[in-house]
Amino acid sequence: MPSDIEVDEQAVRRLEAAAKQVTSTLTALEAQLTAAGDVPSDAFGHLPFASDMLRAKYAEQVTGGTDLFRAAQAAFGRVASALSDTVDAYERNEQDIDAGFKAIQSGMGR
Protein backbone atom coordinates (compact mmCIF):
# COMPACT_ATOMS: atom_id res chain seq x y z
CA MET A 1 0.00 0.00 0.00
CA PRO A 2 1.57 3.29 -1.06
CA SER A 3 2.21 5.85 1.61
CA ASP A 4 0.31 9.12 1.45
CA ILE A 5 2.93 11.74 2.23
CA GLU A 6 1.99 15.38 2.14
CA VAL A 7 4.83 17.88 2.11
CA ASP A 8 4.26 21.56 2.78
CA GLU A 9 6.69 22.79 0.17
CA GLN A 10 6.22 26.41 1.20
CA ALA A 11 7.19 25.56 4.78
CA VAL A 12 10.37 23.90 3.51
CA ARG A 13 11.06 26.98 1.36
CA ARG A 14 10.63 29.17 4.46
CA LEU A 15 13.15 26.99 6.31
CA GLU A 16 15.51 27.33 3.35
CA ALA A 17 15.10 31.12 3.43
CA ALA A 18 15.77 31.16 7.18
CA ALA A 19 18.94 29.09 6.75
CA LYS A 20 20.10 31.43 3.98
CA GLN A 21 19.40 34.40 6.24
CA VAL A 22 21.49 32.87 9.04
CA THR A 23 24.30 32.27 6.54
CA SER A 24 24.12 35.88 5.36
CA THR A 25 24.09 37.17 8.93
CA LEU A 26 27.11 35.06 9.82
CA THR A 27 28.90 36.29 6.71
CA ALA A 28 28.25 39.90 7.78
CA LEU A 29 29.53 39.14 11.29
CA GLU A 30 32.73 37.48 10.08
CA ALA A 31 34.54 40.78 9.51
CA GLN A 32 33.58 41.94 13.00
CA LEU A 33 34.81 38.68 14.50
CA THR A 34 38.10 38.97 12.65
CA ALA A 35 38.51 42.57 13.78
CA ALA A 36 37.74 41.65 17.40
CA GLY A 37 40.48 39.03 17.34
CA ASP A 38 43.06 41.46 16.00
CA VAL A 39 44.69 43.08 19.02
CA PRO A 40 47.95 45.03 19.17
CA SER A 41 51.00 42.95 20.00
CA ASP A 42 51.62 44.97 23.17
CA ALA A 43 48.13 44.17 24.51
CA PHE A 44 49.62 41.33 26.54
CA GLY A 45 52.31 43.40 28.18
CA HIS A 46 56.06 43.04 27.98
CA LEU A 47 56.85 40.27 30.42
CA PRO A 48 59.46 37.85 29.08
CA PHE A 49 57.91 34.51 28.11
CA ALA A 50 54.57 35.25 29.82
CA SER A 51 53.47 37.88 27.30
CA ASP A 52 54.50 35.68 24.38
CA MET A 53 52.67 32.71 25.90
CA LEU A 54 49.48 34.78 26.44
CA ARG A 55 49.68 36.18 22.90
CA ALA A 56 50.11 32.69 21.46
CA LYS A 57 47.21 31.25 23.50
CA TYR A 58 45.00 34.16 22.51
CA ALA A 59 45.87 33.66 18.84
CA GLU A 60 45.11 29.94 19.20
CA GLN A 61 41.68 30.72 20.69
CA VAL A 62 40.91 33.29 18.01
CA THR A 63 41.89 30.86 15.26
CA GLY A 64 39.85 28.05 16.80
CA GLY A 65 36.84 30.31 17.28
CA THR A 66 37.08 31.61 13.74
CA ASP A 67 37.32 28.08 12.38
CA LEU A 68 34.21 27.05 14.34
CA PHE A 69 32.39 30.18 13.19
CA ARG A 70 33.21 29.44 9.55
CA ALA A 71 32.16 25.81 10.02
CA ALA A 72 28.77 26.97 11.34
CA GLN A 73 28.45 29.38 8.44
CA ALA A 74 29.21 26.59 5.95
CA ALA A 75 26.82 24.20 7.73
CA PHE A 76 23.91 26.63 7.41
CA GLY A 77 24.80 27.08 3.75
CA ARG A 78 24.67 23.30 3.27
CA VAL A 79 21.34 23.11 5.13
CA ALA A 80 19.86 25.78 2.85
CA SER A 81 21.14 23.95 -0.21
CA ALA A 82 19.79 20.60 1.00
CA LEU A 83 16.38 22.13 1.73
CA SER A 84 16.32 23.66 -1.75
CA ASP A 85 17.25 20.32 -3.32
CA THR A 86 14.57 18.58 -1.26
CA VAL A 87 11.80 20.92 -2.38
CA ASP A 88 12.97 20.72 -5.97
CA ALA A 89 12.82 16.93 -5.77
CA TYR A 90 9.31 17.00 -4.30
CA GLU A 91 8.16 19.40 -7.00
CA ARG A 92 9.66 17.23 -9.77
CA ASN A 93 8.06 14.16 -8.21
CA GLU A 94 4.65 15.86 -8.17
CA GLN A 95 5.08 16.91 -11.79
CA ASP A 96 6.05 13.36 -12.77
CA ILE A 97 3.03 11.94 -10.94
CA ASP A 98 0.72 14.46 -12.63
CA ALA A 99 2.23 13.63 -16.01
CA GLY A 100 1.73 9.93 -15.31
CA PHE A 101 -1.94 10.40 -14.42
CA LYS A 102 -2.48 12.53 -17.52
CA ALA A 103 -0.87 9.85 -19.68
CA ILE A 104 -3.12 7.19 -18.14
CA GLN A 105 -6.21 9.35 -18.59
CA SER A 106 -5.39 10.09 -22.20
CA GLY A 107 -4.80 6.39 -22.85
CA MET A 108 -8.16 5.49 -21.31
CA GLY A 109 -9.97 8.05 -23.41
CA ARG A 110 -9.21 6.22 -26.63
Contacts in CASP RR format, 6 or more apart in sequence:
PFRMAT RR
TARGET T0000
AUTHOR 0000-0000-0000
METHOD contacts of the structure
MODEL  1
MPSDIEVDEQAVRRLEAAAKQVTSTLTALEAQLTAAGDVPSDAFGHLPFA
SDMLRAKYAEQVTGGTDLFRAAQAAFGRVASALSDTVDAYERNEQDIDAG
FKAIQSGMGR
7 90 0 8 1.000
9 87 0 8 1.000
9 90 0 8 1.000
9 91 0 8 1.000
12 83 0 8 1.000
12 86 0 8 1.000
12 87 0 8 1.000
12 90 0 8 1.000
13 83 0 8 1.000
13 87 0 8 1.000
15 83 0 8 1.000
16 80 0 8 1.000
16 83 0 8 1.000
16 84 0 8 1.000
16 87 0 8 1.000
19 76 0 8 1.000
19 77 0 8 1.000
19 79 0 8 1.000
19 80 0 8 1.000
19 83 0 8 1.000
20 76 0 8 1.000
20 77 0 8 1.000
20 80 0 8 1.000
22 76 0 8 1.000
23 73 0 8 1.000
23 76 0 8 1.000
23 77 0 8 1.000
23 80 0 8 1.000
26 69 0 8 1.000
26 72 0 8 1.000
26 73 0 8 1.000
26 76 0 8 1.000
27 73 0 8 1.000
29 69 0 8 1.000
30 69 0 8 1.000
30 70 0 8 1.000
30 73 0 8 1.000
33 66 0 8 1.000
33 69 0 8 1.000
34 66 0 8 1.000
37 62 0 8 1.000
39 58 0 8 1.000
41 55 0 8 1.000
43 55 0 8 1.000
44 51 0 8 1.000
44 52 0 8 1.000
44 54 0 8 1.000
44 55 0 8 1.000
44 58 0 8 1.000
45 51 0 8 1.000
END
